[in-house]
């Protein structure tokens, strides 16, 4: 592949068509079903699907099939199939994956920005969903078109863009089963929904953490009572909740206490973590918007990478039963509830962990309080199989050609349930999991942005790997 020619084509397509389309996509508040129970009635998801479908049809290749697949009661899925170009292994297939549903608005957007307001500042496009993961459909098709422009061969490609990822991809297994014959057996999976340690090279994700989450509630009264009258007799629901969480997490260090939530960390992943930490240096933690005087948890270097990617971590992401400060009276409240989000190591069984978490929190409640843990989500993590020599060589060559530096391998702390599903269904497949979510891009939070130069370079890298995959498939 002529890298310079590919870069010119991709840059022009991004500037003239993809960026303007992404701006329109950002305007659509198509929150994932977990955050918009009435998503069907509101119609925003349908608008987002239609926008991306129309763009793909406008830029379709010859003999390309595009279809919005709909299973009753489930979010739609955009299915695209591009026949292989060039002679070679007829069984070779590449599956490219992304999603189009979005996280909710989140507070804290700075002046002039907003979740549904696309804003270009320099070469960064701000707004919800551009980087996570609206660009994926455009970049996937653009990469294949970049090969077509040079008459270069590639295997049959299947592109799946789902609309339920931010809710745990609970609809996706049904589509994978329904489309099994049409998908075939991919021997390469490319996912564009992951992170990047910096914007200077291609980052390849080697593992993803799992997740279990749910609502923990503590009830002690049928109604609120005067705190002066009750204090010292009625146990505080907030204190009980703190005691229950102390069963799970060491309050001083943040370490998750039950050993059943920890796993063995392979030596290869330790070495990769150490190398990634060396590449990133202080940028490993300086990319977060710490307040003055606030510092990171734990040690530095590779251990910090492993804390983020191979060890469990707790976050409380929401609360109920707590009045706003301006409404806080002197009342012993009847209930305190929180949303518990527990990130799990890549090889930890999420369903088992969810059951253990429920048992840990509900057993022997202090003072006989009414304690309930209602599990919401349990998604397995993923650990990549060993990387083939051809793919490692291709990824490094692509990174050097389009970023000017070697690729770096590192686990990610987030969860992409689809990877675990595919790992089980296609155990012989190779995986390229990558993305544009670099420092400050802030997926799920305020001020999310897509770094346009990174999106362009990543598109070129995908094109290179697609062609190298065809070359390898022809030789094997």
QUIGI-V31589 format. One record per backbone hydrogen bond with DSSP energy under -1.0 kcal/mol. CO is the residue of the C=O (numbers start at 1). NH is the residue of the N-H. E is the energy in kcal/mol with one decimal. If there is no record, write none. Layout:
co->CO nh->NH e->E
co->CO nh->NH e->E
This chain:
co->2 nh->6 e->-2.4
co->3 nh->7 e->-2.6
co->4 nh->8 e->-2.1
co->5 nh->9 e->-2.3
co->6 nh->10 e->-2.8
co->7 nh->11 e->-2.8
co->8 nh->12 e->-2.2
co->9 nh->13 e->-2.2
co->10 nh->14 e->-2.7
co->11 nh->15 e->-2.5
co->12 nh->16 e->-2.6
co->13 nh->17 e->-2.1
co->13 nh->18 e->-2.2
co->14 nh->19 e->-3.0
co->17 nh->21 e->-1.8
co->18 nh->22 e->-2.8
co->19 nh->23 e->-2.0
co->20 nh->24 e->-1.4
co->21 nh->25 e->-2.2
co->22 nh->26 e->-2.5
co->23 nh->27 e->-1.1
co->25 nh->28 e->-1.6
co->28 nh->30 e->-1.7
co->29 nh->31 e->-2.1
co->30 nh->102 e->-1.7
co->32 nh->35 e->-2.5
co->36 nh->39 e->-1.5
co->38 nh->42 e->-2.5
co->39 nh->43 e->-1.7
co->43 nh->47 e->-1.8
co->44 nh->48 e->-2.1
co->45 nh->49 e->-2.5
co->46 nh->50 e->-2.5
co->47 nh->51 e->-2.2
co->48 nh->52 e->-2.1
co->49 nh->53 e->-2.8
co->50 nh->54 e->-2.5
co->51 nh->55 e->-1.8
co->52 nh->56 e->-2.4
co->53 nh->57 e->-2.4
co->54 nh->58 e->-2.2
co->55 nh->59 e->-1.7
co->57 nh->60 e->-1.1
co->61 nh->64 e->-1.8
co->65 nh->81 e->-2.5
co->67 nh->79 e->-3.2
co->69 nh->77 e->-2.2
co->71 nh->74 e->-2.2
co->77 nh->69 e->-3.0
co->78 nh->161 e->-2.2
co->79 nh->67 e->-2.5
co->80 nh->159 e->-2.8
co->81 nh->65 e->-2.7
co->82 nh->157 e->-2.6
co->85 nh->154 e->-1.7
co->89 nh->92 e->-1.0
co->93 nh->187 e->-2.1
co->93 nh->188 e->-1.0
co->94 nh->158 e->-2.8
co->95 nh->190 e->-3.1
co->96 nh->160 e->-2.8
co->97 nh->192 e->-1.7
co->98 nh->162 e->-2.0
co->102 nh->32 e->-3.0
co->110 nh->113 e->-2.3
co->114 nh->117 e->-1.3
co->115 nh->128 e->-2.5
co->119 nh->126 e->-3.2
co->121 nh->124 e->-1.5
co->123 nh->452 e->-2.3
co->124 nh->121 e->-2.6
co->125 nh->450 e->-2.3
co->126 nh->119 e->-1.5
co->129 nh->134 e->-3.4
co->130 nh->135 e->-1.5
co->133 nh->136 e->-1.8
co->135 nh->139 e->-2.9
co->136 nh->140 e->-2.5
co->137 nh->141 e->-1.9
co->138 nh->142 e->-2.4
co->139 nh->143 e->-2.3
co->140 nh->144 e->-1.5
co->141 nh->145 e->-2.4
co->142 nh->146 e->-2.1
co->143 nh->147 e->-1.2
co->144 nh->148 e->-2.0
co->145 nh->149 e->-2.3
co->147 nh->152 e->-2.6
co->148 nh->151 e->-1.2
co->154 nh->85 e->-2.5
co->156 nh->94 e->-2.5
co->157 nh->82 e->-3.0
co->158 nh->96 e->-3.1
co->159 nh->80 e->-2.2
co->160 nh->98 e->-1.9
co->161 nh->78 e->-2.6
co->162 nh->100 e->-2.4
co->164 nh->167 e->-1.4
co->164 nh->169 e->-2.5
co->165 nh->168 e->-2.1
co->171 nh->175 e->-1.1
co->172 nh->176 e->-2.7
co->173 nh->177 e->-2.2
co->174 nh->178 e->-2.3
co->175 nh->179 e->-2.4
co->177 nh->180 e->-1.1
co->179 nh->183 e->-2.6
co->180 nh->184 e->-2.5
co->187 nh->430 e->-1.7
co->188 nh->95 e->-2.5
co->189 nh->432 e->-3.0
co->190 nh->97 e->-2.7
co->191 nh->434 e->-2.8
co->194 nh->437 e->-1.3
co->202 nh->408 e->-2.1
co->204 nh->410 e->-2.2
co->206 nh->384 e->-3.0
co->207 nh->412 e->-2.6
co->208 nh->382 e->-2.4
co->210 nh->344 e->-2.5
co->211 nh->379 e->-3.3
co->212 nh->342 e->-2.8
co->213 nh->376 e->-3.2
co->213 nh->377 e->-1.7
co->214 nh->340 e->-3.3
co->215 nh->374 e->-2.7
co->216 nh->338 e->-2.4
co->217 nh->372 e->-2.1
co->218 nh->336 e->-2.0
co->219 nh->370 e->-2.3
co->225 nh->332 e->-3.3
co->226 nh->230 e->-2.4
co->227 nh->231 e->-2.5
co->230 nh->233 e->-2.6
co->230 nh->234 e->-2.6
co->236 nh->240 e->-2.2
co->237 nh->241 e->-2.0
co->238 nh->242 e->-2.2
co->239 nh->243 e->-2.2
co->240 nh->244 e->-2.3
co->241 nh->245 e->-2.4
co->242 nh->246 e->-1.6
co->244 nh->247 e->-1.1
co->245 nh->249 e->-2.7
co->248 nh->257 e->-2.8
co->250 nh->254 e->-3.0
co->255 nh->250 e->-2.8
co->258 nh->261 e->-1.6
co->259 nh->262 e->-1.9
co->266 nh->270 e->-1.5
co->267 nh->271 e->-2.3
co->268 nh->272 e->-2.3
co->269 nh->273 e->-2.2
co->270 nh->274 e->-2.1
co->271 nh->275 e->-2.1
co->272 nh->276 e->-2.6
co->273 nh->277 e->-2.4
co->274 nh->278 e->-1.7
co->275 nh->279 e->-2.3
co->276 nh->280 e->-2.5
co->277 nh->281 e->-2.7
co->280 nh->283 e->-1.7
co->281 nh->284 e->-1.9
co->282 nh->285 e->-1.7
co->282 nh->286 e->-2.7
co->285 nh->288 e->-1.6
co->288 nh->290 e->-2.3
co->291 nh->294 e->-2.3
co->301 nh->305 e->-1.3
co->302 nh->306 e->-2.4
co->303 nh->307 e->-2.4
co->304 nh->308 e->-1.4
co->305 nh->309 e->-1.1
co->306 nh->310 e->-3.1
co->313 nh->343 e->-2.8
co->315 nh->341 e->-2.4
co->318 nh->339 e->-2.3
co->320 nh->337 e->-2.2
co->324 nh->327 e->-2.1
co->325 nh->328 e->-1.3
co->329 nh->331 e->-2.0
co->330 nh->227 e->-2.0
co->332 nh->225 e->-1.5
co->334 nh->220 e->-2.4
co->336 nh->218 e->-2.5
co->337 nh->320 e->-2.7
co->338 nh->216 e->-2.8
co->339 nh->317 e->-1.9
co->340 nh->214 e->-1.9
co->341 nh->315 e->-2.1
co->342 nh->212 e->-2.2
co->343 nh->313 e->-1.4
co->344 nh->210 e->-2.0
co->345 nh->348 e->-1.8
co->349 nh->353 e->-2.4
co->350 nh->354 e->-2.4
co->351 nh->355 e->-1.9
co->352 nh->356 e->-2.5
co->353 nh->357 e->-2.5
co->354 nh->358 e->-2.0
co->355 nh->359 e->-2.1
co->356 nh->360 e->-2.7
co->357 nh->361 e->-2.1
co->358 nh->362 e->-2.1
co->359 nh->363 e->-1.9
co->365 nh->368 e->-1.8
co->366 nh->369 e->-2.1
co->369 nh->371 e->-1.1
co->370 nh->219 e->-2.2
co->372 nh->217 e->-2.7
co->374 nh->215 e->-2.2
co->377 nh->213 e->-2.4
co->379 nh->211 e->-2.8
co->382 nh->208 e->-2.7
co->388 nh->392 e->-2.4
co->389 nh->393 e->-2.3
co->390 nh->394 e->-2.4
co->391 nh->395 e->-2.9
co->392 nh->396 e->-2.1
co->393 nh->397 e->-2.4
co->394 nh->398 e->-2.7
co->395 nh->399 e->-2.4
co->396 nh->400 e->-2.4
co->397 nh->401 e->-2.4
co->398 nh->402 e->-2.1
co->399 nh->403 e->-2.6
co->399 nh->404 e->-1.3
co->408 nh->204 e->-2.9
co->410 nh->206 e->-1.2
co->414 nh->209 e->-1.3
co->416 nh->419 e->-2.0
co->417 nh->421 e->-1.8
co->418 nh->422 e->-2.6
co->419 nh->423 e->-2.7
co->420 nh->424 e->-1.6
co->421 nh->425 e->-2.1
co->422 nh->426 e->-3.2
co->426 nh->429 e->-1.8
co->430 nh->189 e->-2.7
co->432 nh->191 e->-2.3
co->433 nh->205 e->-3.5
co->434 nh->194 e->-2.3
co->436 nh->438 e->-2.1
co->437 nh->196 e->-2.0
co->438 nh->441 e->-2.0
co->441 nh->449 e->-1.5
co->442 nh->445 e->-1.5
co->448 nh->127 e->-2.5
co->450 nh->125 e->-2.5
co->451 nh->455 e->-2.0
co->452 nh->456 e->-2.2
co->453 nh->457 e->-2.4
co->454 nh->458 e->-2.8
co->455 nh->459 e->-1.9
co->456 nh->460 e->-1.9
co->457 nh->461 e->-2.2
co->458 nh->462 e->-2.4
co->459 nh->463 e->-2.0
co->460 nh->464 e->-2.2
co->461 nh->465 e->-2.4
co->462 nh->466 e->-2.5
co->463 nh->467 e->-2.0
co->464 nh->468 e->-2.5
co->465 nh->469 e->-2.5
co->466 nh->470 e->-1.6
co->467 nh->471 e->-2.1
co->468 nh->472 e->-2.7
co->469 nh->473 e->-2.9
co->470 nh->474 e->-2.0
co->471 nh->475 e->-1.1
co->472 nh->476 e->-1.7
